[in-house]
Amino acid sequence: MSEDEIEAHVIAEARDDIVPEFDGEFPVVITGLRNTFGEQVVHDNLDLKVRRGEILGVVGGSGTGKSVLMRSIIGLQIPDEGDIEVFGIEITHGDPDEAVGVRNRWGVLFQGGALFSTLTVGENVEVPLKQFYPELDPELMHEIARYKVVLSGLPEDATAKFPSELSGGMKKRAGLARALALDPELLFLDEPTAGLDPIGAARFDELTRELADTLGLTVFLITHDLDTLYAICDRVAVLADHKVIAVGTIPELLESDHPWIQEYFNGPRGRAAQESGERARSMDKQDNTGD
């Protein structure tokens, strides 16, 4: 049995003992969510369903609570009201043991990577493995970490480097490698292309799309990058007025008369991103049809 097969077998057995396999259409279901900070209302009666296998882009103006929404889903923010189900398990008010069992089925890339500065990239990737599967042989953990580093688009020698030795783009990929450590079914990305140059951002988008298609991931992607939305997102959820005001493909959203949606997608940057996306799709069609 190869190392990849051993890893998959160990993780599958551990998951079977904790939570049953999910075969529903919506791995994330949010109903009536309310989040407040003092007198400030961030979310009020927010509803959202994330479809299985999609890349869902989440957009909204500053202060609309995009990151707070993600943190609520993964249990870092306790909402005042509402229900959140992930893989059919109630996260907000359900059995704590069941909620813990679900957490090994998602991966999170926080803004900036959120790497431990005193650990190497490989050791960072091993952190979730040690947390959820301490019974794994240390050498197997090292091999899994090296594999995830390469999977994220980094050279293998980056495994032994510290975050301070990496560029901004490399830190993002190292954070992605850690997010993929447990072979998640659900991947959360918080502003993954922020701070990257256009070429680096485009390459990260391509990697995200490739990983989603190859690994069958469901991706919850917070972004303000219009190029990302046009390039890889299947649907987009728009946060405004304390809730999700619209969810759909970009052409569907453009039919909305909400001022923020129109300003965001039909402004100069929105039109430029649309033209860029159309050119990219045209080139892909030409490549697929051959010379």
C-alpha positions in Angstrom: 0.0 0.0 0.0 1.4 3.4 -1.0 1.8 6.3 1.4 -1.1 8.1 -0.2 -3.3 5.0 0.2 -2.2 4.6 3.8 -3.0 8.3 4.5 -6.4 8.0 2.9 -7.2 4.7 4.7 -6.3 6.1 8.1 -8.3 9.3 7.6 -11.3 7.5 6.2 -11.4 5.1 9.2 -11.1 8.0 11.6 -14.0 9.9 9.9 -16.2 6.9 9.8 -15.9 6.5 13.6 -16.9 10.2 14.2 -19.5 11.3 11.6 -21.3 9.5 8.8 -20.6 10.3 5.2 -22.6 13.3 3.8 -24.4 12.8 0.5 -26.7 15.8 0.5 -26.8 18.7 -1.9 -25.8 21.5 0.5 -22.9 20.8 2.8 -23.4 24.2 4.4 -26.8 25.5 5.4 -27.3 28.7 7.4 -30.7 29.9 8.6 -31.7 33.0 10.5 -28.1 34.0 11.5 -27.6 37.0 13.7 -24.3 38.4 14.8 -23.8 41.5 16.8 -20.9 43.2 18.5 -22.3 45.4 21.2 -24.9 47.6 19.5 -23.4 47.0 16.1 -25.5 44.5 14.0 -23.4 42.6 11.5 -25.8 40.0 10.4 -29.6 39.8 10.9 -31.7 36.9 9.7 -29.0 35.8 7.2 -29.7 32.7 5.1 -27.3 30.9 2.8 -26.9 27.5 1.3 -23.6 26.3 -0.2 -23.9 23.8 -3.0 -21.8 20.7 -3.0 -18.8 20.9 -5.4 -19.1 24.6 -6.2 -16.8 27.5 -5.7 -18.9 30.1 -4.0 -17.5 33.6 -4.0 -18.6 35.8 -1.1 -18.5 39.5 -1.6 -19.7 42.6 0.2 -18.7 46.1 1.2 -16.4 46.8 4.1 -18.1 45.9 7.4 -20.7 43.6 5.9 -19.2 40.6 7.9 -17.7 38.4 5.3 -15.0 37.0 7.6 -17.4 37.0 10.5 -19.7 34.7 8.5 -16.9 32.3 7.7 -15.8 32.3 11.4 -19.4 31.6 12.4 -19.5 28.5 10.1 -16.2 27.1 11.5 -17.1 27.8 15.1 -14.8 30.7 15.9 -17.7 33.1 16.3 -20.8 32.1 18.3 -23.8 33.8 16.7 -26.5 35.4 18.8 -29.3 33.6 16.9 -29.7 31.2 14.0 -28.6 27.7 13.0 -25.6 26.5 11.0 -25.4 22.9 9.6 -22.2 21.6 8.1 -22.4 18.1 6.5 -25.8 17.8 8.1 -24.4 18.3 11.6 -25.7 21.2 13.7 -22.7 23.4 14.6 -24.2 26.2 16.6 -26.4 24.3 19.1 -25.7 20.6 18.4 -23.6 18.0 20.2 -20.1 19.4 20.8 -18.6 16.0 20.1 -20.3 15.8 16.7 -19.2 19.4 15.9 -15.6 18.4 16.7 -15.9 15.4 14.4 -16.9 17.7 11.5 -13.9 19.9 11.8 -11.5 17.4 10.3 -13.5 17.6 7.1 -12.8 21.2 6.3 -9.6 23.3 5.7 -9.2 27.0 6.3 -6.8 29.5 4.6 -7.0 32.7 6.7 -5.9 36.1 5.5 -2.1 36.3 5.3 -1.8 32.5 5.8 -1.8 32.7 9.7 1.3 30.4 9.8 3.2 29.7 13.0 6.4 31.7 12.6 8.5 29.4 14.8 7.6 26.3 12.8 8.8 25.3 9.3 6.3 25.1 6.5 6.3 21.3 6.9 5.7 21.5 10.6 2.9 24.0 10.0 1.2 21.5 7.7 1.6 18.7 10.3 -0.2 20.7 13.0 -3.8 19.6 12.0 -2.5 16.0 11.4 -1.1 15.9 15.0 -4.3 17.4 16.3 -6.7 15.0 14.7 -4.6 11.9 14.0 -1.9 11.7 16.6 -1.6 7.9 16.0 0.0 8.5 12.6 3.6 7.5 12.3 5.9 10.6 12.4 7.6 9.7 9.2 4.3 9.3 7.4 3.3 12.8 8.7 6.5 14.2 7.2 5.7 12.6 3.9 2.1 13.8 3.9 3.4 17.4 4.7 5.9 17.2 1.8 3.1 16.0 -0.6 0.7 18.8 0.5 3.5 21.4 0.0 4.1 20.3 -3.6 0.3 20.0 -4.2 0.0 23.7 -3.2 2.4 24.7 -5.9 5.5 25.2 -3.8 8.9 23.5 -4.4 9.6 20.5 -2.2 12.5 22.3 -0.5 10.0 24.9 0.8 9.0 22.3 3.4 12.1 23.0 5.5 11.8 26.8 5.3 10.4 29.2 7.9 7.5 31.6 7.0 10.0 34.5 7.3 11.9 33.0 4.4 8.9 33.0 2.1 7.5 35.7 -0.2 3.9 36.8 0.2 2.6 34.5 -2.5 4.6 31.5 -1.1 3.1 32.1 2.4 -0.4 31.9 0.8 0.5 28.6 -0.8 2.0 27.3 2.5 -1.3 28.2 4.2 -3.1 26.4 1.5 -1.0 23.3 2.0 -1.9 23.3 5.7 -5.6 23.8 4.8 -5.3 20.7 2.6 -3.5 18.6 5.2 -6.6 16.5 6.2 -7.9 16.0 2.7 -10.9 18.2 3.4 -14.1 18.1 1.5 -14.8 21.8 2.3 -12.3 24.5 1.8 -12.6 28.1 3.2 -10.4 30.8 1.6 -10.4 34.3 3.1 -9.1 36.8 0.6 -6.5 34.4 -0.9 -5.3 36.8 -3.6 -5.1 39.9 -1.4 -1.7 41.5 -1.7 -0.6 39.4 -4.7 0.5 40.9 -8.0 -1.9 40.2 -10.9 0.2 37.3 -12.3 0.5 35.7 -8.8 -3.3 36.2 -8.2 -4.2 34.6 -11.5 -2.0 31.6 -10.8 -3.5 31.2 -7.4 -7.0 31.3 -9.0 -5.9 28.6 -11.5 -4.6 26.4 -8.7 -7.8 26.8 -6.7 -9.9 25.8 -9.7 -7.7 22.9 -10.5 -7.7 21.6 -6.9 -11.5 22.0 -6.6 -12.0 20.0 -9.8 -9.4 17.4 -9.1 -10.2 16.8 -5.4 -14.0 17.4 -5.6 -13.8 20.3 -3.1 -16.6 22.6 -2.1 -15.0 26.1 -1.8 -16.2 29.0 0.3 -14.2 31.9 -1.1 -14.2 35.4 0.4 -12.8 37.9 -2.0 -13.1 41.4 -3.3 -11.1 40.5 -6.5 -13.4 40.8 -9.5 -11.0 38.9 -11.7 -11.3 35.9 -9.3 -15.1 36.1 -9.3 -15.2 36.0 -13.1 -12.4 33.5 -13.5 -13.3 30.6 -11.1 -16.5 31.2 -9.1 -19.6 29.1 -10.0 -21.9 31.4 -8.0 -21.5 34.6 -6.0 -23.2 35.5 -2.7 -23.6 39.2 -2.0 -23.7 40.5 1.6 -25.4 43.8 2.2 -28.0 45.2 4.6 -26.9 42.7 7.3 -27.8 39.6 5.2 -27.2 37.8 1.9 -29.2 39.9 -0.6 -28.6 37.7 -3.7 -26.9 34.5 -4.7 -26.3 33.4 -8.3 -24.1 33.5 -11.3 -22.7 36.9 -12.2 -25.1 37.2 -15.2 -28.0 36.5 -12.8 -26.7 39.0 -10.3 -26.4 41.7 -13.0 -30.2 41.4 -13.4 -30.6 42.8 -9.8 -31.4 46.4 -9.4 -29.7 46.6 -6.0 -27.4 49.7 -6.0 -24.4 48.0 -4.5 -24.6 45.1 -7.0 -24.9 47.4 -9.9 -22.0 49.6 -8.7 -19.8 46.7 -7.9 -20.2 44.7 -11.1 -21.0 47.4 -13.6 -18.3 49.9 -12.4 -15.1 50.4 -14.4 -13.3 47.6 -12.6 -16.2 45.2 -13.0 -16.4 45.9 -16.7 -12.6 45.4 -17.1 -12.8 42.1 -15.1 -15.7 40.9 -17.3 -13.7 41.7 -20.5 -10.7 39.9 -19.1 -12.8 36.9 -18.2 -14.3 36.7 -21.7 -10.9 36.9 -23.3 -9.7 34.1 -21.1 -12.7 31.9 -21.9 -12.2 32.6 -25.6 -8.6 31.5 -25.4 -9.5 28.4 -23.5 -12.0 27.5 -26.3 -9.4 28.0 -28.9 -6.9 25.8 -27.0 -9.5 23.0 -26.6 -10.5 23.0 -30.2 -6.8 22.6 -31.3 -4.9 24.3 -34.1 
